[in-house]
Amino acid sequence: MISKFEEILSWQKSRDLTIAIYKAFKDSKDFGFKNQIERASVSIMNNIAEGYERKSNKEFSYFLYVAKGSCAEVRSMLYLAKDLNTISPSKFEEFYNLSLEISKLLSGLIKTLK
C-alpha cells in the first residue's frame, strides 16, 4: 500500500528524468525549447503527485493520463533535440527509454485503479 506519492515508482523515475533533463539542457541558449522540455518533464512528476493527493481513484487516473501526455511531449521534444544535435544519440536513447518506461508504469497504475 502506498502511503505517500514519493513511494510511487513512476514518480521516482520521473524525478530522475526531470533532473537529467535540467542538467542536459542547462547551458542551452534556445530558451523556448529549454523551458518547454523542462516544463513537460516537471509536469510528469507533479501530475502524479497532485493526482495521488486527490484521494480519489477517478481523479488520480485523470492526472496519470495527463502525466502520460507529458511523457509523450518529452519524447517528442527529444526527437527535435536529437535532430538539431542539441543532445547526443546516446542521451536521446537514455532519456527516451526512461520516459517510455515511465509511461508504461503509468499505464499499469491506471489499470490498477479501474
KOLPATOR-9215 format. One line per field, with one value per residue: residue number from 1; residue in three letters; x, y, z of N, C-alpha, C, O in turn. Coordinates in steps of 0.1 Angstrom, whole numbers. Last residue first. Example, Ala and Ser with C-alpha at 12.3 -4.5 7.8 and 13.67 -1.06 7.14 Angstrom:
BEGIN
num [2	1]
residu [SER	ALA]
n.px [128	132]
n.py [-22	-57]
n.pz [71	78]
ca.px [137	123]
ca.py [-11	-45]
ca.pz [71	78]
c.px [129	132]
c.py [0	-33]
c.pz [79	78]
o.px [134	142]
o.py [11	-33]
o.pz [80	85]
This chain:
BEGIN
num [114	113	112	111	110	109	108	107	106	105	104	103	102	101	100	99	98	97	96	95	94	93	92	91	90	89	88	87	86	85	84	83	82	81	80	79	78	77	76	75	74	73	72	71	70	69	68	67	66	65	64	63	62	61	60	59	58	57	56	55	54	53	52	51	50	49	48	47	46	45	44	43	42	41	40	39	38	37	36	35	34	33	32	31	30	29	28	27	26	25	24	23	22	21	20	19	18	17	16	15	14	13	12	11	10	9	8	7	6	5	4	3	2	1]
residu [LYS	LEU	THR	LYS	ILE	LEU	GLY	SER	LEU	LEU	LYS	SER	ILE	GLU	LEU	SER	LEU	ASN	TYR	PHE	GLU	GLU	PHE	LYS	SER	PRO	SER	ILE	THR	ASN	LEU	ASP	LYS	ALA	LEU	TYR	LEU	MET	SER	ARG	VAL	GLU	ALA	CYS	SER	GLY	LYS	ALA	VAL	TYR	LEU	PHE	TYR	SER	PHE	GLU	LYS	ASN	SER	LYS	ARG	GLU	TYR	GLY	GLU	ALA	ILE	ASN	ASN	MET	ILE	SER	VAL	SER	ALA	ARG	GLU	ILE	GLN	ASN	LYS	PHE	GLY	PHE	ASP	LYS	SER	ASP	LYS	PHE	ALA	LYS	TYR	ILE	ALA	ILE	THR	LEU	ASP	ARG	SER	LYS	GLN	TRP	SER	LEU	ILE	GLU	GLU	PHE	LYS	SER	ILE	MET]
n.px [-87	-62	-46	-44	-27	-4	2	7	29	48	49	60	85	96	97	116	138	142	148	172	189	187	198	224	232	231	232	213	212	208	183	175	174	154	133	131	124	98	86	91	76	50	47	47	23	5	10	-1	-28	-32	-30	-52	-72	-66	-72	-100	-107	-98	-89	-69	-53	-27	-23	-23	0	20	15	20	48	60	52	60	87	87	76	95	117	107	103	128	142	128	133	161	187	210	217	228	210	202	210	198	171	170	177	155	135	142	139	111	103	110	92	67	68	68	57	65	57	30	23	16	6	8]
n.py [10	11	-5	11	31	16	10	35	42	24	35	60	52	41	64	78	61	62	89	91	73	83	109	102	90	112	143	172	189	182	183	157	158	176	162	140	154	161	136	130	151	143	119	128	142	121	110	130	127	102	109	125	105	88	106	108	81	76	102	118	138	129	118	141	153	134	133	159	162	145	158	184	183	178	202	221	213	218	246	257	249	263	290	292	281	277	255	246	227	203	183	191	188	160	149	158	143	117	115	120	97	78	85	82	54	45	62	74	99	99	76	50	21	-12]
n.pz [-119	-109	-125	-148	-139	-136	-162	-172	-157	-168	-194	-189	-179	-202	-218	-204	-207	-235	-238	-223	-238	-264	-261	-253	-277	-296	-277	-283	-304	-331	-340	-335	-307	-303	-315	-298	-274	-280	-278	-250	-238	-247	-234	-208	-209	-210	-185	-170	-177	-166	-139	-136	-139	-117	-96	-100	-94	-69	-47	-35	-44	-43	-69	-85	-76	-84	-112	-118	-112	-131	-155	-154	-157	-185	-194	-185	-201	-226	-225	-219	-242	-262	-253	-253	-265	-252	-226	-203	-194	-205	-187	-162	-169	-174	-149	-134	-148	-144	-116	-115	-128	-109	-88	-101	-106	-79	-51	-28	-29	-22	5	8	-9	0]
ca.px [-100	-72	-49	-52	-41	-10	-1	-4	17	44	44	47	76	94	89	103	133	138	137	160	187	182	184	215	232	222	238	218	213	221	191	175	184	167	137	134	137	108	85	97	90	56	48	57	36	6	13	13	-21	-33	-20	-39	-72	-64	-59	-92	-111	-92	-100	-75	-67	-32	-23	-34	-12	18	15	7	38	61	50	46	82	92	69	81	118	111	92	117	147	129	119	153	173	206	211	235	212	198	214	212	176	167	186	168	135	142	152	120	100	117	106	71	68	79	53	68	71	33	27	11	13	0]
ca.py [8	20	-10	-2	34	22	-1	27	50	23	21	59	59	33	53	84	64	49	83	99	72	69	107	108	82	100	131	162	195	179	196	162	149	179	175	139	147	171	144	122	150	156	119	119	150	131	102	127	140	104	100	131	116	83	101	119	87	69	96	107	140	136	109	131	160	138	121	154	170	142	143	181	186	168	189	221	213	204	237	259	245	248	285	293	281	291	257	256	238	215	182	191	201	170	147	162	158	122	113	129	110	78	85	95	63	43	57	59	97	99	89	59	34	0]
ca.pz [-125	-103	-111	-149	-143	-124	-153	-178	-155	-154	-192	-195	-170	-190	-222	-205	-193	-228	-245	-219	-223	-261	-266	-243	-265	-297	-284	-274	-291	-325	-341	-349	-314	-297	-320	-312	-275	-279	-290	-261	-236	-251	-249	-212	-207	-221	-197	-168	-180	-180	-145	-135	-147	-131	-97	-102	-107	-80	-54	-28	-46	-32	-57	-86	-74	-70	-104	-120	-105	-117	-153	-154	-144	-176	-197	-180	-186	-222	-228	-210	-229	-262	-256	-240	-270	-255	-239	-210	-185	-212	-201	-164	-164	-185	-161	-131	-147	-157	-122	-108	-134	-122	-86	-96	-117	-87	-64	-29	-31	-36	0	18	-10	0]
c.px [-108	-86	-60	-55	-49	-25	-8	-8	5	31	40	41	61	84	86	93	119	133	132	147	174	180	179	200	223	221	228	224	217	223	204	183	186	178	151	139	141	123	96	97	97	71	54	59	48	19	14	18	-6	-27	-20	-28	-58	-63	-56	-77	-102	-95	-94	-88	-75	-47	-30	-35	-24	5	12	5	24	50	50	43	67	88	74	74	104	112	95	106	135	132	119	139	164	193	207	229	220	202	212	217	191	172	183	178	148	142	153	134	109	114	114	86	71	79	65	64	74	48	32	15	7	9]
c.py [-3	18	-1	-7	22	25	4	16	42	31	19	45	58	39	44	73	69	51	70	93	79	68	93	107	88	91	120	150	185	187	194	174	154	170	179	151	144	166	154	129	142	156	132	119	141	139	112	119	138	117	100	122	123	95	96	115	99	75	89	101	129	139	116	122	150	144	124	141	164	150	141	166	182	170	179	208	213	203	222	249	246	243	269	288	280	292	272	260	249	228	195	191	201	184	157	161	164	137	119	128	121	91	86	95	77	52	56	54	82	96	89	74	44	12]
c.pz [-118	-108	-104	-135	-143	-127	-140	-168	-161	-151	-177	-193	-176	-181	-210	-209	-194	-214	-237	-225	-219	-246	-262	-248	-254	-285	-286	-283	-281	-312	-334	-351	-328	-304	-315	-318	-290	-280	-291	-274	-247	-249	-254	-227	-211	-221	-209	-181	-180	-185	-160	-141	-148	-140	-111	-104	-110	-93	-66	-34	-38	-32	-45	-74	-75	-68	-89	-113	-106	-109	-138	-151	-143	-161	-187	-182	-180	-207	-224	-212	-219	-248	-255	-242	-258	-261	-240	-223	-193	-205	-209	-179	-166	-181	-172	-142	-144	-157	-136	-114	-128	-129	-99	-94	-113	-99	-73	-43	-32	-38	-14	15	0	0]
o.px [-119	-95	-66	-66	-61	-34	-17	-20	-6	23	30	29	52	75	74	81	110	123	120	137	166	169	168	191	216	211	218	221	223	234	211	190	197	189	160	149	153	132	103	107	107	78	61	70	58	25	23	29	1	-20	-10	-18	-52	-55	-46	-70	-97	-87	-86	-97	-87	-53	-37	-46	-33	-2	3	-6	16	45	40	33	63	84	66	66	101	109	87	100	133	126	110	133	159	187	202	235	218	198	219	226	196	178	193	186	153	150	163	141	113	123	124	93	77	90	72	67	85	52	37	9	-5	18]
o.py [-6	22	-6	-12	22	23	-3	13	42	26	13	44	56	32	39	73	66	44	69	92	73	62	92	105	81	86	119	149	188	190	204	177	154	175	183	151	145	172	156	128	146	161	132	119	146	142	110	122	143	117	99	127	125	94	99	121	101	75	95	96	131	143	110	119	151	141	119	138	165	144	135	163	178	161	170	204	205	192	216	243	237	234	264	282	269	303	278	267	261	239	198	198	211	190	162	169	173	143	125	138	130	96	93	105	85	57	67	42	79	91	78	83	46	14]
o.pz [-122	-102	-95	-133	-138	-119	-135	-166	-154	-143	-174	-190	-168	-175	-209	-205	-186	-210	-234	-218	-211	-242	-257	-240	-247	-282	-279	-295	-271	-308	-332	-361	-333	-307	-323	-326	-293	-285	-301	-282	-253	-258	-263	-232	-216	-231	-218	-186	-188	-195	-167	-146	-158	-150	-118	-112	-121	-102	-74	-27	-35	-22	-38	-69	-67	-58	-83	-108	-97	-99	-133	-145	-132	-154	-183	-174	-171	-202	-218	-203	-211	-243	-248	-232	-254	-263	-231	-231	-190	-209	-218	-182	-171	-190	-178	-145	-150	-165	-139	-117	-134	-136	-100	-98	-121	-103	-75	-45	-36	-49	-18	21	0	8]
